[in-house]
Amino acid sequence: MFLRSTLRILSGVLPYFVGNSRIVDDEFGYTNSRGSIFAPIHSKPYCMSDIFKKFKSVFIVDDGSAPTVTIQGDGKAQQPAVSVSPAPVAATGSVSNKFMEILSGALEKNNQEGFDYFEFRQSLKNLAKMPMDESTRFQSAFAMAQTMNVTPEKLIESAKLYLTVLNSEQSKFAEAHVQQRAKLIGNREEEIKNLEGMIQQKTEQIQQLTQQIEEHRQRSKQVRDEVNDSTVKIETTKADFETTFSNVTANIQADIAKMQQYLK
């Protein structure tokens, strides 16, 4: 009885999934493989399509409470890149509409006809509003899938297909990430290396000049002291000469005066 009641409840949402399970490529309007993942995602005014809203709503509730994820140094999401910045960086991320659009676009292009994992997940989400445990919710969603000849193996296979698509997008992102780091960081790291080399070279030159200045200062003091000593000696010698000269000439002049006085 419960299974039949569940099927009746879900029968109202089944036509929606079946009618929208075939996705048209141009409806999404964006191909990330031809553009830069790091660039603004739209170069012209963009209106989110109903298809994108549908894909997004299956995986995240758009209520502004998106979970955050911290990408550690050895995290799986981090890919090998060029030499890192001087200080290691641990970024805290959050679910982004831009990347949700990219991933949803990739899933959209690979959506299979009929009832597959995507419709199954939508069924699970709708059943989450009903008072039932997880096991019953999965069994009820699968009961609807059985009406379309869907087996557990087919559901799992389609889910793995979506994982393959997402892993492919991760590889594209990793490649773009490496290129972006090389473009914005790699060349600048070389510039930083050159600048640090110049700083080290000029620092050594400053040290050498500082040492030379100190040596010149000491030599200047030594020369100044020598000049002062020599000046004192020279001026003393001059004073001695002038004193002696004055004494001798005074004696001679005195003798001349006396000879003129006494010798007539």
C-alpha positions in Angstrom: 0.0 0.0 0.0 2.8 2.4 0.9 4.5 1.8 -2.4 1.4 2.4 -4.4 0.7 5.6 -2.4 4.2 6.8 -3.1 3.8 6.1 -6.8 0.7 8.1 -7.0 2.4 11.1 -5.3 5.4 10.9 -7.6 3.3 10.5 -10.8 2.7 14.2 -10.8 6.4 15.0 -11.1 7.3 12.2 -13.6 6.1 14.0 -16.7 8.3 17.0 -15.9 11.4 14.8 -15.8 10.6 12.8 -18.9 9.7 16.0 -20.9 12.9 17.7 -19.9 15.4 14.8 -20.0 16.6 15.5 -23.5 18.8 18.6 -23.3 19.4 20.9 -26.2 23.1 22.0 -26.4 22.4 25.7 -27.4 19.9 26.3 -24.6 22.6 26.7 -22.0 24.5 29.2 -24.1 28.0 28.6 -22.8 30.9 26.3 -23.7 33.7 26.5 -21.1 36.1 24.5 -23.2 36.5 27.3 -25.7 36.9 30.1 -23.1 39.0 30.8 -20.0 37.6 29.4 -16.8 39.3 32.3 -14.9 37.8 35.0 -17.1 34.4 36.5 -16.4 32.0 33.9 -17.5 29.9 36.1 -19.8 30.9 38.8 -22.2 27.3 39.9 -22.8 24.1 40.1 -20.7 23.1 36.7 -19.5 19.8 35.2 -18.3 20.1 31.9 -16.4 18.1 29.3 -18.4 15.5 27.1 -16.9 17.6 24.1 -17.8 20.5 25.5 -15.8 18.2 26.3 -12.9 16.9 22.7 -13.0 20.4 21.2 -12.9 21.6 23.5 -10.2 18.5 22.9 -8.0 19.2 19.2 -8.0 22.6 19.7 -6.4 22.3 22.8 -4.3 19.6 24.9 -2.6 20.0 28.5 -3.8 19.4 30.1 -0.4 22.7 31.8 0.1 23.9 29.2 2.6 26.3 27.4 0.3 28.9 25.3 2.2 32.5 26.3 2.2 35.4 24.0 1.4 39.0 24.5 2.5 41.5 23.4 -0.1 44.6 22.1 1.7 48.1 21.8 0.3 47.6 18.1 -0.4 43.9 18.3 -1.3 42.6 16.3 -4.3 41.2 19.4 -5.9 44.6 20.9 -6.2 46.6 20.0 -9.3 50.3 20.2 -10.0 51.3 23.6 -11.1 54.3 25.8 -11.7 56.5 26.9 -8.8 54.3 28.3 -6.0 54.4 31.7 -4.4 57.0 32.3 -1.7 54.4 31.7 1.1 52.1 28.7 0.9 48.4 29.6 0.5 45.4 27.8 1.9 42.3 29.1 0.2 38.7 28.8 1.6 36.3 28.2 -1.2 32.5 28.3 -1.5 30.0 27.0 -4.1 30.2 29.4 -7.0 27.4 30.1 -9.4 30.0 30.6 -12.2 31.5 27.1 -11.7 28.1 25.6 -11.0 27.0 26.9 -14.4 30.1 25.4 -16.0 29.6 22.0 -14.4 25.8 22.0 -15.0 26.4 22.9 -18.6 28.7 19.9 -19.0 26.1 17.6 -17.3 23.4 19.1 -19.5 25.2 18.2 -22.7 25.7 14.7 -21.5 22.2 14.1 -20.1 20.7 10.9 -21.2 17.3 10.4 -22.6 14.6 9.0 -20.3 14.9 8.4 -16.6 18.5 8.3 -15.4 20.5 9.3 -12.3 19.6 13.0 -12.7 15.8 12.4 -12.6 16.4 9.9 -9.8 18.2 12.5 -7.7 15.4 15.0 -8.4 12.9 12.4 -7.1 15.0 12.0 -4.0 15.0 15.7 -3.4 11.3 15.9 -3.8 10.8 13.0 -1.4 13.0 14.7 1.2 10.1 17.0 2.0 8.1 13.9 3.1 8.3 12.2 6.5 10.3 9.1 5.6 13.7 7.7 6.3 16.5 7.5 3.8 16.1 3.9 2.9 12.3 4.4 2.2 13.1 7.5 0.2 15.6 5.7 -2.0 13.2 2.7 -2.5 10.3 5.0 -3.3 12.3 7.0 -5.9 13.4 3.7 -7.4 9.8 2.4 -7.6 9.1 5.3 -10.0 12.2 4.4 -12.0 11.0 0.8 -12.3 7.9 1.9 -14.1 10.2 3.1 -16.9 12.2 -0.2 -16.9 15.2 1.4 -15.1 17.4 -1.0 -13.1 19.8 -0.2 -10.2 22.6 -1.0 -12.6 21.4 1.5 -15.1 21.1 4.2 -12.4 24.6 3.6 -11.1 26.0 3.5 -14.6 24.4 6.9 -15.5 25.7 8.3 -12.2 29.2 7.1 -13.0 28.8 8.7 -16.5 28.1 12.1 -14.8 31.2 11.6 -12.6 33.3 10.9 -15.7 31.9 14.2 -17.2 32.7 16.1 -14.1 36.2 14.6 -13.8 36.8 15.7 -17.4 35.8 19.2 -16.4 38.1 19.0 -13.4 41.0 18.1 -15.8 40.2 21.1 -18.0 40.1 23.3 -15.0 43.4 21.9 -13.7 45.0 22.7 -17.1 43.6 26.2 -17.1 44.7 26.6 -13.5 48.3 25.7 -14.4 48.3 28.0 -17.4 46.9 30.9 -15.3 49.5 30.4 -12.6 52.2 30.3 -15.2 50.8 33.5 -16.7 50.1 35.5 -13.5 52.6 34.0 -11.1 55.4 32.1 -12.9 56.9 35.1 -14.8 56.6 37.3 -11.7 58.4 34.7 -9.6 61.3 35.0 -12.0 61.1 38.8 -11.7 61.0 38.5 -7.9 64.1 36.3 -8.1 65.9 38.8 -10.2 64.9 41.7 -7.9 66.0 39.8 -4.8 69.3 39.1 -6.5 69.7 42.9 -7.2 68.7 43.7 -3.6 71.3 41.2 -2.3 74.0 42.6 -4.6 73.2 46.2 -3.6 73.1 45.3 0.0 76.6 43.9 -0.2 77.7 47.0 -2.0 76.2 49.1 0.7 78.0 47.1 3.3 81.2 47.5 1.4 80.6 51.3 1.0 79.8 51.5 4.7 83.0 49.8 5.6 85.0 52.0 3.2 83.3 55.1 4.7 84.2 54.0 8.2 87.8 53.4 7.0 87.9 56.8 5.4 86.5 58.4 8.6 89.2 56.8 10.7 91.9 57.9 8.2 90.5 61.4 8.1 90.7 61.6 11.9 94.3 60.3 11.8 95.3 62.8 9.1 93.6 65.6 11.0 95.5 64.7 14.2 98.8 64.5 12.2 98.0 67.9 10.6 97.3 69.4 14.1 100.6 68.0 15.4 102.5 69.2 12.5 100.9 72.6 12.7 101.9 72.9 16.3 105.5 71.9 15.5 105.8 74.3 12.6 104.3 77.2 14.4 106.4 76.5 17.5 109.5 76.4 15.3 108.5 79.6 13.7 107.9 81.2 17.1 111.3 80.0 18.3 113.0 81.4 15.1 111.3 84.8 15.5 112.1 85.0 19.1 115.8 84.1 18.4 115.9 86.5 15.5 114.5 89.3 17.6 116.9 88.6 20.3 120.0 88.5 18.0 118.9 91.6 16.0 118.1 93.5 19.2 121.6 92.8 20.5 123.2 93.9 17.3 121.1 97.1 17.2 122.0 97.8 20.7 125.7 97.3 19.9 125.4 99.6 16.9 123.8 102.3 19.1 126.5 102.0 21.7 129.3 102.1 19.1 127.9 105.3 17.7 127.8 106.7 21.1 131.2 105.7 22.4 133.4 105.5 19.3 134.0 109.0 18.0 
